[in-house]
Amino acid sequence: MTTQHTNTVDNSWTIFIEILSDEFTAKTGFGVYAHITPLDVDQAYQQYRLRNAPMRLFARDYVRTYA
């Protein structure tokens, strides 16, 4: 069970980074790590998990605050 839960979190984390990077690229022409540190990405992911919002919507709002 732990392995399955870990895989789900890993998949969610990977998808989150891809979506966040897509949003930064669309807005600025550069991916996520050109704008924020890996620690900031982790903190954004933790914020996302605490909110009850779709991942894409969260990413758009997040990018608006940085771009």
PLY file of the C-alpha trace (Angstrom):
ply
format ascii 1.0
element vertex 67
property float x
property float y
property float z
element edge 66
property int vertex1
property int vertex2
end_header
0.00 0.00 0.00
2.81 2.42 0.79
4.34 1.84 -2.63
1.04 2.56 -4.36
0.54 5.75 -2.32
4.11 6.84 -3.05
3.60 6.24 -6.78
0.42 8.33 -6.72
2.21 11.20 -4.96
5.17 10.89 -7.35
2.83 11.02 -10.36
1.01 14.00 -8.93
4.33 15.76 -8.23
5.57 15.11 -11.77
2.35 16.35 -13.34
2.40 19.42 -11.09
5.92 20.38 -12.22
4.98 19.87 -15.87
1.87 22.02 -15.57
3.67 24.72 -13.61
6.49 24.76 -16.14
3.98 24.91 -19.01
2.30 27.92 -17.41
5.62 29.74 -16.90
6.69 28.92 -20.45
3.41 30.16 -21.92
3.57 33.39 -19.93
7.29 34.19 -20.11
8.95 31.87 -22.62
11.00 30.17 -19.90
10.25 27.16 -17.70
9.61 27.02 -13.99
13.23 26.73 -12.84
14.21 29.92 -14.67
11.93 31.79 -12.25
11.81 29.96 -8.94
13.99 27.56 -6.96
13.27 23.87 -6.40
12.38 24.76 -2.81
9.79 27.25 -4.09
8.35 24.54 -6.36
8.04 22.21 -3.38
6.32 24.91 -1.34
3.95 25.62 -4.23
3.13 21.92 -4.43
2.38 21.83 -0.70
0.10 24.87 -1.11
-1.65 23.17 -4.01
-2.27 20.04 -1.93
-3.84 22.13 0.86
-6.26 23.85 -1.51
-9.21 22.30 -3.19
-8.55 23.69 -6.67
-7.74 22.07 -10.00
-4.00 21.82 -10.62
-4.07 23.90 -13.81
-6.04 26.71 -12.14
-3.67 26.75 -9.16
-0.66 26.88 -11.51
-2.12 29.80 -13.48
-2.79 31.77 -10.32
0.66 30.96 -8.98
2.40 32.07 -12.18
0.47 35.35 -12.18
2.07 36.21 -8.84
5.61 35.60 -10.19
5.50 36.54 -13.85
0 1
1 2
2 3
3 4
4 5
5 6
6 7
7 8
8 9
9 10
10 11
11 12
12 13
13 14
14 15
15 16
16 17
17 18
18 19
19 20
20 21
21 22
22 23
23 24
24 25
25 26
26 27
27 28
28 29
29 30
30 31
31 32
32 33
33 34
34 35
35 36
36 37
37 38
38 39
39 40
40 41
41 42
42 43
43 44
44 45
45 46
46 47
47 48
48 49
49 50
50 51
51 52
52 53
53 54
54 55
55 56
56 57
57 58
58 59
59 60
60 61
61 62
62 63
63 64
64 65
65 66
